[in-house]
Amino acid sequence: MTQIRQFELESDSGCRFGLLSATTSSLTVPFRDTTRQSPPHLSHFQQQQVRTVTKKRIHRQQKRKRKEELAAKGIFPPKPPHYIPKDTPVLNAVSREERIAESIRQDELAAQELNERMQRQKENNAVVLRFGFTDDLVMSDRVRKLLDLHNGNQKEVVKAQKQQAMEIFQEREGDTGSSAVQVIALTTRIQQIQTHLGMHKKDKHSKRGLDALYVRRRKLLDYMERKDFTSYRKVVKTLGLVH
């Protein structure tokens, strides 16, 4: 049922307006503009696929058209530097067996070189004592016994072990900054913290520091893998790292 009501509104100027409001129970019919009609040659699906032509699209079409015109004339755009076509045959390919054999040979050479350095270190270096003393000093047996590392604390023992490991990978005497030496120092510190966390499992602060040391060592190994793969191979094989 349709109900029609009429309201009269009076403005400041005294004009009267009549408004009609209708409330119906039926559905409202949408407004359709009959003056604008779609092109008769396009189907309904094609009309939905029509997209707005932007300036960017026009620019791309013009650029593609210019490339096609130049290609028809035999003029092609220049290639980027160090461009390698996809159909270029690989001439220096090595079989898998040859790569494995070369890797084994390099590992044997690295192990042999490290063994020679360790043997040379045992022959040349004197026994390391506490507080940085060496065995070549003249001292009594009682003083030597007091300065022995067996009487030292864990910090002194770890320091001596780290110094001996760093000397094996030194590129020159007194080298403390090369990548291999830094990896050895970080690994020694990591092993020390791992031993500590095995006894104190709730030490979260040391766990966070251990994660930071892992990241530092991984970055150094990545750098060595890019710049000096021979040293990288020696360090990874010696320490037994999975990188």
JOSULJO-V918859 format. One record per backbone hydrogen bond with DSSP energy under -0.5 kcal/mol. CO is the residue of the C=O (numbers start at 1). NH is the residue of the N-H. E is the energy in kcal/mol with one decimal. If there is no record, write none. Layout:
co	nh	e
CO	NH	E
CO	NH	E
//
This chain:
co	nh	e
3	23	-1.0
5	21	-1.4
7	9	-0.5
7	19	-1.9
9	11	-0.5
9	17	-1.9
11	14	-1.2
15	11	-1.7
17	9	-1.7
17	19	-0.5
19	7	-1.8
21	5	-1.3
22	24	-0.5
23	3	-1.0
32	34	-0.8
35	37	-0.6
39	42	-1.2
43	47	-2.0
44	48	-1.4
45	49	-1.2
47	50	-0.7
52	54	-0.8
54	58	-2.1
55	59	-2.4
56	60	-2.2
57	61	-2.3
58	62	-2.3
59	63	-2.4
60	64	-2.6
61	65	-2.1
62	66	-2.2
63	67	-2.1
64	68	-2.1
65	69	-2.1
66	70	-2.5
67	71	-2.6
68	72	-1.9
69	73	-1.1
70	75	-3.2
71	74	-0.9
74	76	-0.6
80	83	-0.9
85	88	-1.3
89	91	-0.6
95	99	-1.8
96	100	-2.4
97	101	-2.4
98	102	-2.3
99	103	-2.3
100	104	-2.3
101	105	-2.2
102	106	-2.3
103	107	-2.2
104	108	-2.2
105	109	-2.2
106	110	-2.4
107	111	-2.5
108	112	-2.3
109	113	-2.4
110	114	-2.2
111	115	-2.3
112	116	-2.0
113	117	-2.0
114	118	-2.5
115	119	-2.4
116	120	-2.4
117	121	-2.2
118	122	-2.0
119	123	-1.7
120	124	-2.4
121	125	-1.9
127	135	-1.0
129	132	-0.8
130	133	-1.6
133	129	-2.9
134	137	-1.0
137	139	-0.6
140	144	-2.4
141	145	-2.1
142	146	-1.6
143	147	-1.9
145	148	-0.7
147	130	-3.0
148	151	-1.5
149	152	-1.3
153	157	-1.8
154	158	-2.6
155	159	-2.1
156	160	-2.0
157	161	-2.3
158	162	-2.5
159	163	-2.1
160	164	-2.1
161	165	-2.2
162	166	-2.2
163	167	-1.6
164	168	-0.8
165	169	-0.9
172	175	-1.6
174	176	-0.5
178	182	-2.3
179	183	-2.2
180	184	-2.0
181	185	-2.3
182	186	-2.5
183	187	-2.4
184	188	-2.1
185	189	-1.9
186	190	-2.6
187	191	-2.5
188	192	-1.8
189	193	-2.2
190	194	-2.4
191	195	-2.0
192	196	-1.7
193	197	-2.7
194	198	-1.5
195	199	-0.8
196	199	-0.8
196	200	-2.2
199	201	-0.5
200	203	-1.2
202	204	-1.7
203	207	-1.3
204	208	-2.0
205	209	-2.0
206	210	-2.2
207	211	-2.0
208	212	-1.8
209	213	-1.8
210	214	-2.0
211	215	-1.8
212	216	-2.1
213	217	-2.4
214	218	-2.2
215	219	-2.2
216	220	-2.0
217	221	-2.3
218	222	-2.3
219	223	-2.2
220	224	-2.5
221	225	-2.3
222	226	-1.5
223	227	-2.5
224	228	-1.9
228	232	-1.8
229	233	-2.4
230	234	-1.9
231	235	-2.5
232	236	-2.4
233	237	-2.4
234	238	-2.3
235	239	-2.5
236	240	-1.2
236	241	-1.6
241	243	-0.7
//
